């Protein structure tokens, strides 16, 4: 951030006080001050003393200091005023308010990452989007992918740092936290980008977090955004990918919105309609009447494309034993899984049941 923004605020304060007012960065370097000879000097002791201060003011080396807030959680700037008395403290607090406003304004106007964050959060009007993109020299038509990285625990600073180092191009790659557990990567793709390129990036993220931080994360990937205004929708797709994937594909760490298939449709259905569907399919007996061994057999039968011989081999049972089990399922449910139409209905019913169970658990 340019020290000229802080310096312009300081100039406007000259009539209010004759005390020395300045701003230093996280390295202790004075970046703006009404005593110009101090600009560029170091306040190392003060920098160490206020690093953990956060909200309160700190007195050090004859000066009163207060951290500046903003978009970043880390300490990056602090305001200081000459003196250790109540007057210095009061001026320091008021100056911090003014500098914070200037800092936030600057970041909103000139920070590309903040701009991207506002777009996916639907905080940018379409008319403003074009103007801001032009000011920031961002190509609105470049293809981009949105990756949502979700962790079980709260995000650590090291996670964001690792991802920023993995994708260091600040003009085309944007990494930022969106909640306590979610990190977003917006990455510009090549003009002819295909699913292989996106898959390669997702795998790279998964492997890096696993090997460097020993973190297992779920990564949701939206379809390609062909325009900047599509990023908000692609972010929502990445969220849906994770939510649907956790229900129907919970063994996968990378889930693509475009590959959700029928699971995406089921996820959008009201639970009452799902319960009605199960009631219509299983007229004889409820799906709950099937024991775990029977359900395991059914899933294996589906995995092997309704092939009796292949399924019996994978289950290590005689072919006739499998046929007997399928006949038993037919008697219980009225559906013959060896018939394609019946198998489709049964597969959908299993997914609907899985969805209902997940909803019940989420509402507990």
N, C-alpha and C positions, 0 to 999 in steps of 0.2 A: 504493500500500500504506500502511496506517495506521501512524504512528509509535508508536501505543500498543502494538503487538505487540513492537517493539524495547524500548520503555520498560519493559514488564512483565518482560522478560528481564534488563534492567539492574538492576531493583529486587532481583531474586533473587541478583545478584552482589555486593551491598553487603557481605555478610559475608565474602566471599573476598578483597577488596582495597579499599584506600582510594584507589587511583588513579582518575583521571577516565577514564571509559569512555563512548564515544558512537558514534552512527551518523550519517553524512552522506549526502545523496543525490547524484546525478550533477551537480547544479548547485552543489555545495559547501555546501548548506544543512544545518545540524545539525538532524536530525529527532527525535533522542532522545539523552538524556545524563543521567548521575547528578548533573551540575552543571547544575541547571535554568536558570541564567542564560545558558548557552551555547545552549540550544534556540532555533532561529530565526536564529542568527548564521551568517555565511558564512566558509568556509575556502577561498577561491578558489585560492590558490597550491597548496594540497594537492590540490584537485580536478584541476588541470592535471597535477600531477606523477604522480598514480597512474593516470591514464586508461589508460596502456599497460602497467601493472605486471602485470596478470592474477594469477598465483599468488603471487608473492613479496611480502614486506612492504616498505613504503617509509617512510623517515624524512623528515619535513618539518615545519618550524616547531615543533620541540620535541616532536613527536608521532610515534607509529608507526601506520601505516595498513595495512589489508589489505582487498582487494576481497571482496565477498560474491558467492557464486554463486547459482544458482537456475535457473528455467526459461528465462529470457531470456539470450541470448548476450551482449548488450550490458551495459556497466557501468551499474548503477543505484544501488547502495549500497556504502558502505565503512565498516568499523568503525575507530575510532581509540582509542588509549590514550595518556595523557600520559607522556612520557619517550622516550628514544632508546636505552636500555640493553637488555640481554638479558632482564631481567624484564618490561619493557614489551612486548618482542617476543613473549615466551611468553604473556603475558596476552592480547595482541592476537590471536594464533593461536587460543587456546582460546575467546575471545569470538566470533571469526568462526565457529567450529564451532557454537556455541550459536545465534548469530543466523541462520546458514544453515538450521538445522533449523526454527527458528521461521518463517523466510521461506518455505521449501518447504511447511510445514504450512499457512500462510496461503494460499498460492497454490492448493494442492490443494483447500482448503475454500471459498475465496471467488472464485477466478478462473474466469470462465465459459469462457474460451477453453481453459484447461487441462482443464476438465470435458468440453468437446466433443472435445478431442484424445484423452482417455481413452476416450470412448465409441467413436469410430471405430477405436481400437486394441484394442478388446475388453478394456479394463482396468477396466471397471466392471460390477459385479454388477447384475442386474436390480432386485433389492430396493433397492440403494443408489441406483440411477438415479432412482427416484421421489422418494426422500428428498432427494437433492442437488438435483434439479431444483426441488423446492418451496423449498428454502433459497435458491437462486439466482434464484427467480422466473422460471423458464423454462417456457414452455408446452410440455408433452410432445406435444400433439396438433397443433401447428402444422405445416403442410406445409413441407418443406425440400428443397433440392437440394444435392448434393455435387459440386463441381467439383475435379478433380485437374489441376493445372497442372505439366507436366513440362518441364524445360529440359535441354538437352544438357550444359551445364556446371554447376558448383556454383552454388547460389543466392546471389545478392548481397543485402545488406540493402536496397538500393534497390528491388529487386523486391517485397519484402514491403511496404515503405513505400508504393509506388505502389498496390498492391492494397488496402491498408488505407485509403488516401485515397479510392480509388474506391468502397469499401464501408465508410463510416465509422460506421455504426450498430453500436455495440458490444453492443447488447442483442439484435440479430437477425442480425448478420453477423459471421462469425468467420474470420479469416485467420491461418494459421500454417504453419510448415514442418514436414514430416513425415519428410524425409530430406534428403540433400545436394542432390538435384535436384528434389524434389517439394514443391509448396505446395498446401495444401487451402483451399478456400473453402466454408464451409457458410452458405448464405443462406436465410433464411425467405422463403417465397413468399406470394402472395395466396391466399386460400381457394380460388378457382376457377382456379388457375394451370394453364396448358396448355403445350404444347411450344413455342409461339411466345414465351412469356415466358422460358422457359429458354434458348431459342436466342438471344434478344436479350442476355441476360446473358453467355453464352459468347462471343458476337461482340464485346461490349463489352470483355471481358477480353483477347481476342486483339488487337483494334485498339489498346488502350491500351498493352500491352506492346510492340507493334510500333512505334508512333509515338513513345512517350516514352523507351523504353529500347533500341529497335531489336533486340528479342529475338523470336525465333520459338519459340513454345512449342506443345507438343501438349496439348490440353485434353480430358480424358476426363470424360464426364458420366453419372452414374448416373440411374436412374429416381427419381421423386419419393418421398421418405420421408414417410409419413403419420403416423408416430409417432417419437418420439425414439429408441426402441430399434432402429429400422430403419436408423439412420445407418451403423452398421458394415457392414451388407450393401450399402448404397448406395455406400459408399467402395470396397468390393471390386469392385462393378460398374464404377465409374469406372476402376479399375486394369485390369480385363479389357478395357474399351473401348479403352484406350490400347494394350495388348498385342496385341489382335486387330486393331485398326485399323492398327498398324504393319506387320502381315503382309498384310492384304487391302485396306486403303485408305490406303496410305502417302502419298498426295498430299493427304489431308485434315489440317487443323490442329485441327479440332473433331470429336470422335467421340462419338456417343451410344450408350450401351449398348442402348437399345431399338431401334436401327436396325442392329445388327450382323448380323441375319438368320442365314443358314446358316453364316456365318463363325464365329459363336459356338459352334455345334455341332461344327464341324470342329476347332476349337481344343481342345475337351475330349476328343477321341478319342486313344487311344494310337497311337503311330507305327506299330506293327506292324499294326494294323487298317487304317491308311491305306495302307500299302504293299501289303497284301493286296487292298484295293479297286482300286488302280491296276493290279495284276497281272490282276485279273478283267476290268477294263474294256478294257485294251489287250492283248488276247490275241495279235494279229498282230504289232504292233511296239510298243516302249516309247514313252511320251510324249516321251522324250528324242530320239527320231528326228525330231521335228518341228523344222525350222529356225526362226529368228527371224522371217523374212518370213511363213511360214505361220502362226505363232502370232499375229503382228500382224493378219493377215487374219481369223483366227478371232475375236480380241477385238473387232475392228471390226464383224464380223457380229453378235456378241452385243449390242454397243452400239446397233446399229440394228435391234434386235428381229427378227433373222432375215430382214430385208427385203433381197432380193438387189439390187433396183434402187437402193435408197438407199445400200447399202453400196458398190456399185460406183461410185456417184457420189462418195462420200466418199473412196474410194481412188484416184479418177481413173483407173479402168480400165474397159474395156468389160464389159458384163454377161456376155458369153460367157466372158471371161477369168476372172471370178469363179466362174462355174459350173464351169469347168475345174479351178480350184483346189479347190473344194469336192468335186469328184469324186476328185481326187487324195487329199484328206484321207480320204475314205470308203474308198479302196483301202488306205491306210496303216493306218487305225485300225479300220475296220469300222463306223464311225459316220457316218451321214448327218446333217449339221448342219441340213439343211432340214426334218428331222422333229423335232417339238417334244420328244418323249421322249428322242431321241438327243442333242439339244442340251442338255437338262438334265443328263444324265449327263456329257457332256463338260465343261460349265461347272463342275460339282462336282469333276470330276477335276482340272481346272486349279487350282482353289482348294486341293485336297488336296496337289497337287504343290508349290504355293507355300508351304503350311504346312510341309511336310517340309523344304524348302530352308531356311526360316527357323530350324527346329529344329537343322538341321545347323550353320548359321552360329553359332547361340547356343552350341552345345556345343564350338566350336573353342577 
